[in-house]
Amino acid sequence: MWRLLRTNRRFRRLFLSEAVTSFGETAVYLSLAIWVKDLTGSDAAAGLVFLVITVPGLAAPLLGHVVDRVRRRLLLLRMYLCMAVLVLMLLAVRGPGQVWIIYLVTLGYGVFSATPVRPALLKDVLPSADAAAARSLIITVREGVRIVSPALGAGIYALFGGNALAVLGAGTFLVAVLLLASIDITESDPEPAGEPFRTSVVAGFRFIRRVPLLLRLALVTITFMAVIGLLETAVFAANDKGLGQQAAFLGVITSLQGGGSVLGGILAGRIVQRSGEMRASSAGYALMAVGLLLCLFREVPLFLAGVVFFGLGLPFVVVSLGTALHLYTPSRMQGRVNAAFGSVTEAAQAMSIAAGAALIGVIDYRVMYLVMAGTAVVCAVSNLAARPPVPEVATSVADTDGPAAAPADAPERKPVPAAGPGTGTGAGTGTGTGPENRAGDGAS
């Protein structure tokens, strides 16, 4: 995994830009809610920050369509620059009358997060053999910065005010611009407008449906996300009623989960390479099931061990999904396929979060943990028992530039030529079943 950072200069700089922007995102937007609370005194107004940032996800299929139609490196550069300018608008916030600016910046963060340009660009940067290692590194750095960045962002706001947050956020995007501008990337040609707009926008959903392995991973993920949102509410009740701890102890829980995810991120890439996406994701669900079951206990050590196990298992699922989407989706379908996958799973999670908020006053929090653990077990068994055919790898320009050698113990995968321009309605799905309409989204 670390070899990739040493030997691939282009990925190394993309990785650094990902680390910098991940730090800026979590440090700034989580502190925006605190800022709104201070300005308005309203909990509802502060909570609206988290709603606003999710709204652009509803347009993810449209954003994915755009990503497949343009030069991605240029699009990402422009997005970084626009975000730097947008975040600097926070310097104009002086009182409750300018709260709308905070919401506008939050909306910008939502659009940036919902646009699948970064995973799509990665397809053209990385040889297929490095897909799992790259995803492993990315989730490791994301989870690592999330351990410290929220507290650091809140501390900067408390000490220096919102203006310092604006400078911090804009600075991270400008650093990302410099890193990305220094990379020479050979991109696949943008997808030509050869099919009706409505057909193209929903192509990602069709593609997933026609690739059995992706469909299985998607259905299992949706099942899990449809209950895991209960955790957002249940953890508060567990901390208070189960462990008898003060609210500040939630910081310990969050940090330990993040630490488990960092360790899981380091291990996940190698497991995916050795065992394949289905078995690796099954292992992730099993680890999370163990963690959720341990959280049924009221003893603090057992509960915290469960938190670590949950964090450990999560990257196995995320890296498996990201690797499968990277390998088996043609380059100029990456935007729409990632967007389709993300929009459905996020919708399922949002519904389960709402259900958790409604049910916490009616049922014991341990019932919620038990439901989540049971669902994780079902997901683990389902993926372990499933035997969908391994699709052919959709090679990219990075493979033709000089693909890395596949690991000796990696599952055998057959390469299929990268989709070229003008294949919007005629490329294969990568299932080895012959020509059919190309339909087309890891994951932060």
C-alpha positions in Angstrom: 0.0 0.0 0.0 2.7 2.5 1.0 4.7 1.5 -2.1 2.0 3.3 -4.2 2.8 6.6 -2.5 6.5 6.2 -3.1 6.3 5.1 -6.8 3.3 6.9 -8.2 4.0 10.7 -8.3 0.6 11.6 -9.7 -1.3 9.6 -7.1 0.9 10.9 -4.3 -0.1 14.5 -5.2 -3.8 13.6 -5.6 -3.5 11.8 -2.2 -2.1 14.9 -0.6 -4.8 17.1 -2.1 -7.4 14.7 -0.7 -5.8 14.8 2.7 -5.7 18.6 2.7 -9.3 19.1 1.5 -10.7 16.4 3.8 -9.1 18.2 6.7 -10.5 21.6 5.6 -14.0 20.2 5.0 -14.4 18.6 8.4 -12.7 21.4 10.3 -14.8 24.1 8.7 -18.3 22.8 8.0 -18.7 21.1 11.4 -17.8 24.4 13.0 -20.4 26.3 10.9 -23.2 24.9 12.9 -21.6 26.3 16.1 -21.2 29.7 14.4 -24.9 29.7 13.5 -25.9 28.8 17.0 -23.8 31.6 18.4 -25.3 34.1 16.0 -28.9 33.1 16.3 -29.2 31.3 19.6 -31.4 28.7 17.8 -30.7 25.0 17.8 -33.0 24.6 14.8 -31.0 27.1 12.8 -27.8 25.3 13.7 -29.2 22.0 12.8 -30.2 23.4 9.4 -26.5 23.4 8.5 -26.5 19.6 8.4 -29.7 19.6 6.3 -28.4 22.1 3.8 -25.2 20.1 3.2 -27.2 17.0 2.3 -29.6 18.7 -0.2 -27.1 18.5 -3.2 -27.0 14.8 -2.8 -30.5 14.7 -4.4 -28.9 16.0 -7.6 -26.1 13.5 -7.6 -27.2 11.7 -10.8 -27.1 15.0 -12.6 -23.7 15.9 -11.2 -22.4 12.5 -12.2 -23.7 13.1 -15.7 -21.7 16.4 -15.8 -18.5 14.6 -14.6 -18.7 12.1 -17.5 -19.1 14.9 -20.1 -16.2 17.1 -19.3 -12.4 17.1 -18.6 -12.3 16.0 -14.9 -9.0 17.6 -13.9 -10.1 21.0 -15.2 -13.5 20.5 -13.5 -11.9 19.7 -10.2 -9.5 22.6 -10.4 -12.4 25.0 -11.0 -14.3 23.5 -8.1 -11.4 23.9 -5.8 -11.0 27.6 -6.9 -14.8 28.2 -6.6 -14.8 26.7 -3.1 -11.8 28.9 -2.0 -13.7 32.0 -3.1 -17.0 30.9 -1.6 -15.4 30.1 1.8 -13.8 33.5 1.8 -17.3 35.0 1.7 -17.5 34.0 5.4 -15.3 37.0 6.1 -18.4 39.1 5.5 -20.4 37.5 8.3 -20.9 40.0 11.1 -24.2 39.1 12.7 -27.5 37.2 12.3 -28.3 39.2 9.1 -25.5 37.3 7.3 -26.4 33.8 8.4 -27.5 33.2 4.8 -23.8 33.4 3.8 -23.0 30.5 6.1 -25.8 28.5 4.6 -24.6 29.3 1.1 -21.1 28.1 1.9 -22.5 25.0 3.5 -24.5 24.4 0.3 -21.2 24.7 -1.7 -19.6 22.1 0.5 -22.6 19.9 -0.2 -22.2 20.3 -4.0 -18.5 19.6 -3.7 -19.0 16.4 -1.7 -21.8 15.2 -3.9 -20.0 15.6 -7.2 -18.1 12.3 -7.9 -15.3 13.9 -9.8 -12.5 12.7 -7.5 -13.2 8.9 -7.8 -13.8 9.4 -11.5 -10.5 11.1 -12.0 -8.8 8.4 -10.0 -9.8 5.8 -12.7 -7.5 7.7 -15.2 -4.6 8.1 -12.8 -4.3 4.6 -11.3 -3.5 1.3 -13.0 -6.2 -1.2 -12.1 -3.8 -3.3 -10.0 -3.4 -0.4 -7.6 -7.2 0.3 -7.1 -7.5 -1.4 -3.7 -4.3 0.1 -2.3 -5.4 3.6 -3.3 -8.8 3.3 -1.8 -7.2 1.9 1.4 -4.9 4.9 1.6 -7.7 7.4 0.9 -10.0 6.1 3.6 -7.1 5.9 6.1 -6.2 9.5 5.7 -9.9 10.6 5.7 -10.6 8.8 9.0 -7.3 10.0 10.4 -8.0 13.7 9.8 -11.5 13.3 11.1 -10.2 12.3 14.5 -8.5 15.7 15.0 -10.0 18.2 12.5 -13.4 18.8 14.1 -11.9 19.6 17.5 -9.2 21.7 15.8 -11.8 23.6 13.8 -13.9 24.2 16.8 -10.9 25.4 18.7 -9.8 27.8 16.0 -13.3 29.2 15.9 -13.4 29.6 19.7 -10.0 31.3 19.9 -10.0 33.4 16.7 -13.6 33.5 15.4 -15.2 32.7 12.1 -12.8 34.7 10.0 -10.0 32.3 10.9 -12.2 29.4 9.7 -12.7 31.2 6.4 -9.0 31.6 5.9 -8.3 28.0 6.9 -11.0 26.6 4.6 -9.9 28.7 1.6 -6.2 27.9 2.2 -6.8 24.2 2.1 -8.6 24.5 -1.3 -5.8 26.7 -2.7 -3.2 24.1 -1.6 -5.2 21.5 -3.4 -5.3 23.7 -6.5 -1.5 23.9 -6.5 -1.1 20.1 -6.0 -3.5 19.2 -8.8 -2.1 21.8 -11.2 1.3 20.2 -10.8 0.1 16.8 -12.1 0.1 15.9 -15.8 -2.8 13.6 -16.3 -3.8 11.8 -19.5 -7.6 11.6 -19.3 -10.0 9.5 -21.2 -12.0 11.4 -23.7 -15.3 13.0 -22.4 -18.4 11.0 -23.2 -20.1 12.6 -26.3 -23.8 13.6 -26.1 -25.0 10.6 -28.1 -28.2 9.7 -26.1 -31.2 11.5 -24.7 -30.5 13.5 -21.6 -32.9 11.6 -19.3 -31.4 8.3 -20.5 -27.9 9.5 -19.8 -28.6 10.8 -16.3 -30.0 7.5 -15.1 -27.4 5.4 -16.9 -25.5 4.7 -13.7 -28.5 2.9 -12.2 -28.9 0.7 -15.3 -25.2 -0.2 -15.3 -25.3 -1.3 -11.7 -28.3 -3.5 -12.4 -26.6 -5.2 -15.3 -23.4 -6.1 -13.5 -24.3 -8.9 -11.0 -21.4 -8.3 -8.6 -22.1 -4.5 -8.4 -25.8 -5.2 -8.0 -25.2 -7.6 -5.1 -22.9 -5.2 -3.4 -25.4 -2.3 -3.9 -28.4 -4.2 -2.6 -26.5 -5.4 0.5 -25.1 -1.9 1.2 -28.6 -0.4 0.8 -29.9 -2.9 3.3 -27.3 -2.0 5.8 -27.6 1.7 5.3 -31.4 1.4 5.8 -30.7 0.6 9.5 -27.3 2.0 10.4 -28.7 5.5 10.6 -30.3 4.4 13.9 -26.8 4.7 15.3 -26.8 8.4 15.0 -29.5 8.6 17.8 -28.8 5.4 19.6 -25.2 6.3 20.5 -26.5 9.3 22.5 -28.9 7.1 24.5 -26.2 4.5 25.0 -23.7 7.1 26.3 -26.3 8.6 28.7 -28.6 5.8 29.8 -26.3 2.8 29.2 -22.9 4.0 30.2 -24.0 6.9 32.5 -21.4 9.2 31.0 -21.5 13.0 30.3 -22.0 14.3 26.7 -18.3 15.0 26.5 -17.6 11.3 26.5 -19.0 11.1 23.0 -15.7 12.6 21.9 -13.9 9.6 23.2 -16.3 7.3 21.4 -15.8 9.2 18.1 -12.0 9.1 18.5 -11.9 5.4 19.2 -14.1 4.6 16.2 -11.9 6.8 14.0 -8.8 5.0 15.3 -10.4 1.7 14.5 -11.2 2.9 11.0 -7.6 4.1 10.5 -6.4 0.6 11.3 -9.1 -0.9 9.2 -8.1 1.3 6.3 -4.5 0.1 6.5 -5.6 -3.5 6.4 -8.5 -3.4 4.0 -6.6 -2.9 0.8 -4.5 -6.1 1.2 -7.6 -8.1 2.2 -9.5 -6.9 -0.8 -6.6 -7.8 -3.1 -6.2 -11.3 -1.6 -9.9 -12.2 -1.1 -11.8 -10.1 -3.6 -14.5 -7.6 -3.0 -17.3 -9.9 -1.9 -15.4 -11.7 0.8 -13.6 -8.6 2.1 -17.0 -6.7 2.4 -18.4 -9.8 4.2 -15.5 -9.6 6.7 -16.3 -5.9 7.2 -19.9 -6.6 8.0 -18.9 -9.4 10.4 -16.5 -7.1 12.3 -19.2 -4.4 12.6 -21.7 -7.0 13.8 -19.3 -8.0 16.6 -18.8 -4.3 17.5 -22.5 -3.6 17.6 -23.2 -6.6 19.8 -20.5 -5.5 22.2 -22.2 -2.2 22.5 -25.2 -3.9 24.1 -23.1 -4.2 27.3 -23.2 -1.3 29.8 -19.6 -1.8 30.9 -17.5 0.9 29.4 -14.5 -1.3 28.3 -16.8 -3.7 26.4 -18.7 -0.8 24.8 -15.5 0.9 23.7 -14.2 -2.3 22.3 -17.3 -2.6 20.3 -16.8 0.9 19.0 -13.3 0.0 17.8 -14.6 -3.2 16.1 -17.2 -1.2 14.3 -14.7 1.3 13.1 -12.3 -1.5 12.1 -15.0 -3.1 9.9 -16.3 -0.1 8.1 -13.2 0.4 5.8 -13.4 -3.2 4.6 -16.9 -2.4 3.2 -15.9 1.0 1.8 -12.7 -0.2 0.2 -14.5 -3.2 -1.3 -17.2 -1.0 -2.8 -14.7 1.6 -4.1 -12.5 -1.0 -5.6 -15.3 -2.8 -7.4 -16.7 0.5 -8.8 -13.2 1.5 -9.9 -12.3 -1.8 -11.6 -15.6 -2.8 -13.3 -16.9 0.6 -14.4 -15.6 2.1 -17.6 -13.8 5.5 -17.1 -16.6 7.6 -18.7 -19.3 5.9 -16.7 -17.5 6.5 -13.4 -19.3 9.7 -12.6 -22.8 8.4 -13.2 -22.2 5.0 -11.5 -20.6 6.5 -8.4 -23.5 9.1 -8.3 -26.2 6.4 -8.6 -24.7 4.3 -5.9 -24.1 7.2 -3.5 -27.5 8.8 -4.0 -29.4 5.6 -3.2 -27.3 4.5 -0.2 -27.4 8.1 1.3 -31.2 8.2 0.9 -31.5 4.9 2.7 -29.2 6.2 5.5 -31.2 9.5 5.8 -34.4 7.5 6.2 -32.9 5.4 9.0 -31.6 8.5 10.8 -35.1 9.9 10.7 -36.5 6.6 12.0 -34.0 6.6 14.8 -35.0 10.1 15.9 -38.6 9.1 15.9 -38.2 5.7 17.7 -35.7 6.5 20.4 -38.4 7.7 22.7 -40.4 4.6 22.1 -38.0 1.6 22.2 -34.8 0.8 24.2 -31.6 1.9 22.5 -30.3 -1.7 22.8 -33.1 -2.9 20.5 -31.7 -0.5 17.9 -28.2 -1.9 18.4 -29.6 -5.4 18.1 -31.4 -4.6 14.9 -28.3 -3.1 13.4 -26.1 -6.1 14.5 -28.6 -8.6 13.1 -28.7 -6.7 9.8 -24.9 -6.7 9.6 -24.9 -10.5 10.2 -27.4 -10.9 7.3 -25.2 -8.7 5.1 -22.1 -10.7 6.0 -23.7 -14.0 5.3 -25.3 -12.8 2.1 -22.1 -11.5 0.6 -20.1 -14.6 1.7 -22.7 -17.0 0.2 -23.1 -15.1 -3.0 -21.2 -16.3 -6.1 -21.8 -13.6 -8.7 -19.4 -13.9 -11.7 -16.4 -11.7 -11.4 -16.7 -9.0 -14.1 -14.1 -8.2 -16.6 -11.9 -5.2 -15.5 -12.7 -2.1 -17.5 -9.2 -0.9 -18.2 -8.3 2.8 -18.4 -5.7 5.0 -19.9 -3.6 4.5 -16.8 -3.3 0.8 -17.7 -2.2 1.5 -21.2 0.4 4.0 -19.9 2.1 1.2 -18.1 0.0 -0.9 -15.7 1.4 -2.1 -12.4 1.9 -5.7 -11.9 -1.1 -7.4 -10.2 -0.4 -8.9 -6.8 0.5 -12.5 -7.0 -2.3 -13.5 -4.7 -5.0 -11.3 -6.2 -8.1 -12.9 -7.6 -7.9 -13.4 -11.4 -9.7 -10.7 -13.3 -10.0 -10.4 -17.0 -9.2 -7.0 -18.6 -11.6 -5.5 -21.1 -10.5 -2.6 -23.3 -11.3 0.9 -22.0 -14.4 2.5 -23.4 -13.6 5.0 -26.1 -15.5 8.0 -27.3 -18.8 7.5 -28.9 -19.7 4.4 -26.8 -22.5 6.0 -24.8 -25.1 3.4 -26.0 -23.1 0.5 -27.2 -20.3 -0.6 -24.8 -20.5 -3.8 -22.9 -21.3 -3.8 -19.2 -18.2 -5.7 -18.2 -20.1 -8.8 -17.3 -18.8 -10.8 -20.3 -22.4 -11.2 -21.7 -21.8 -9.4 -24.9 -22.9 -6.1 -26.3 -25.8 -4.3 -24.7 -26.8 -0.7 -23.9 -24.2 0.8 -21.6 -25.9 1.8 -18.5 -24.3 3.2 -15.9 -21.8 4.9 -9.0 -17.3 4.4 -2.6 -17.4 6.2 -1.3 -16.1 9.1 0.6 
